Amino acid sequence: MHRAIGGAYACVRAMPLTPLAEGQTMKTEFDSPTQTPEPTPSAGPSRGVRMLALGVGAGFLLFVGALFVVPFLIPDQTRLNAMAPIAPAPGLERGGHAFAGTVGSWDVRGQITIDAGRQARIAIDVTQAGGVPVPATLPLQLALDMPEHAMQVLRPTAAQAEAGSYLAQSRLPMAGLWRLHVELPEGTGLFDFNVPQ
């Protein structure tokens, strides 16, 4: 069947009529089926971006925490003072150095003498302030390195001559600026000295 609508022809198809049950509505081929809308992706950051932000944030917190914790984990380092040079003599052709200072609650005094073959002899006396005797089991370790060179650290054994007195020796492979580390339980004393050519 054709009808004129506003000067144009439209084709209208006749559909057979069937009675509707009570409460039923009639659907036509032009009706769209009812669909639930698909969820749209959120406009927020993706999961990868959130994980990256979480990782960066956690790393930053660990870094800040380490800045506060590390000073409590590393023993204090203090400078030992040069007292007087030791003049060269037979057996210590390159002279030596006397030093003293305080490491934690310990007073440290010592000297380093060096012979022609750069064999260094180290003598250290440790006393406690107030005249308290030094325990015979006081651990003391030594290390020698060159702060201006990437050399292996030398670790001479400090033999205890008597309570509070230690002796050690080590061959220094080259001339130049050396650093002695006197390591005690409460911290480390550092003494820089020069080994002449």
C-alpha positions in Angstrom: 0.0 0.0 0.0 1.3 3.4 -1.0 0.3 6.7 0.6 1.3 10.2 -0.3 2.9 12.0 2.6 3.8 15.6 2.1 4.0 15.2 -1.7 6.1 12.1 -1.5 5.2 8.5 -1.6 5.9 6.1 1.3 5.5 2.4 1.3 3.7 1.1 4.3 3.6 -2.7 4.7 0.5 -4.2 6.1 1.2 -6.5 9.0 -1.2 -9.2 10.1 -2.9 -8.4 13.3 -2.8 -10.8 16.1 -4.5 -10.3 19.4 -2.2 -9.2 22.3 -2.4 -10.7 25.7 -3.1 -8.5 28.6 -0.1 -6.4 29.6 1.8 -7.2 26.3 3.0 -4.5 24.1 3.4 -4.6 20.4 7.0 -4.5 18.9 7.7 -3.5 15.4 10.7 -4.1 13.3 11.7 -0.5 13.9 12.0 -1.0 17.6 15.6 -1.6 18.9 16.1 -4.3 21.4 16.7 -3.0 25.0 20.3 -3.3 25.8 22.3 -2.4 28.9 24.9 0.1 28.1 28.5 -1.2 27.9 30.7 0.2 30.7 33.0 2.8 29.3 36.6 2.8 30.4 37.3 5.2 33.1 39.0 8.4 32.2 41.5 7.9 35.1 45.1 6.5 34.8 45.7 3.0 33.5 46.9 0.2 35.8 50.4 0.4 34.4 50.7 4.1 35.2 49.3 3.5 38.8 51.9 0.7 39.3 54.7 2.9 38.1 53.6 5.7 40.4 53.4 3.2 43.3 56.9 1.9 42.6 58.4 5.4 42.4 56.7 6.4 45.6 57.9 3.3 47.4 61.4 3.9 46.2 61.4 7.5 47.3 60.2 6.4 50.8 62.9 3.8 51.1 65.5 6.4 50.0 64.3 8.9 52.6 64.2 6.2 55.3 67.8 5.2 54.5 68.9 8.8 55.0 67.7 8.6 58.5 68.8 5.1 59.3 72.3 5.0 57.8 73.9 7.4 60.3 72.9 5.0 63.1 74.3 2.0 61.3 77.7 3.3 60.4 80.1 3.9 63.3 81.2 7.5 63.8 84.4 8.5 62.0 86.7 11.0 63.6 90.0 12.5 62.6 93.1 11.7 64.5 95.5 14.6 64.8 99.1 14.7 63.7 101.3 15.3 66.7 104.8 15.4 65.4 106.8 14.1 62.5 109.4 11.4 63.2 112.7 12.1 61.6 114.3 9.5 59.3 116.9 7.2 61.0 118.4 3.8 60.3 115.5 1.3 60.0 113.0 4.1 59.4 114.6 5.8 56.4 111.3 7.4 55.2 110.5 8.8 58.7 107.1 8.6 60.3 104.3 10.3 62.0 102.9 10.4 65.5 99.1 10.9 66.0 96.5 11.2 68.8 92.8 11.7 69.2 89.5 10.4 70.7 87.4 7.7 69.1 84.1 7.3 71.1 85.1 7.0 74.7 88.7 5.9 73.9 91.8 8.0 73.7 94.1 6.8 70.9 97.8 7.5 70.6 100.1 6.0 68.0 102.9 6.3 65.5 103.7 5.0 62.0 107.3 4.5 60.9 108.4 3.6 57.4 111.6 2.0 56.3 113.4 2.2 52.9 111.3 -0.7 51.5 108.1 1.1 52.5 107.4 -1.4 55.3 105.2 0.5 57.7 105.3 -0.3 61.5 102.3 0.8 63.5 102.1 1.1 67.3 98.9 2.1 68.9 98.0 2.7 72.6 94.3 2.9 73.6 93.3 4.3 77.0 89.9 5.1 78.5 89.1 8.5 79.9 89.0 8.7 83.7 91.7 6.0 84.2 89.4 3.1 83.7 91.5 0.0 82.6 91.2 -1.1 79.0 89.7 -4.6 78.8 92.2 -7.2 77.4 89.5 -8.3 74.9 89.0 -4.8 73.3 88.8 -5.5 69.6 90.9 -3.2 67.4 91.2 -3.5 63.6 93.3 -1.6 61.2 93.0 -0.7 57.5 95.2 1.2 55.1 94.1 2.8 51.9 95.0 5.5 49.4 92.1 8.0 49.3 93.3 9.4 45.9 93.7 6.0 44.2 91.4 3.0 43.7 93.6 0.5 45.4 92.8 -2.6 47.4 92.4 -1.9 51.1 95.3 -3.3 53.2 94.2 -5.0 56.5 97.2 -5.5 58.7 96.6 -7.7 61.8 96.8 -5.7 65.0 98.6 -8.0 67.6 97.9 -7.0 71.2 101.2 -6.6 73.1 99.4 -6.0 76.4 96.0 -4.6 77.4 95.4 -1.5 75.3 98.7 -1.7 73.3 98.7 -3.0 69.7 101.4 -3.5 67.1 101.0 -4.1 63.3 103.0 -3.9 60.1 102.3 -3.8 56.4 104.2 -3.1 53.2 102.9 0.0 51.4 103.1 -0.7 47.7 103.6 2.9 46.6 104.5 6.4 47.8 101.8 9.0 48.2 99.0 10.0 50.5 97.8 7.1 52.7 94.9 6.8 55.3 95.1 4.7 58.4 91.7 3.5 59.8 91.8 2.6 63.5 88.5 0.7 64.0 87.1 0.4 67.5 83.6 -0.8 68.6 82.4 2.8 69.1 83.8 4.3 65.8 86.8 4.7 63.6 89.7 7.1 63.9 91.2 8.3 60.6 94.7 9.5 60.1 96.1 10.7 56.8 99.9 10.6 56.3 102.3 11.0 53.4 104.8 8.3 52.3 107.8 10.1 50.6 109.4 8.7 47.4 
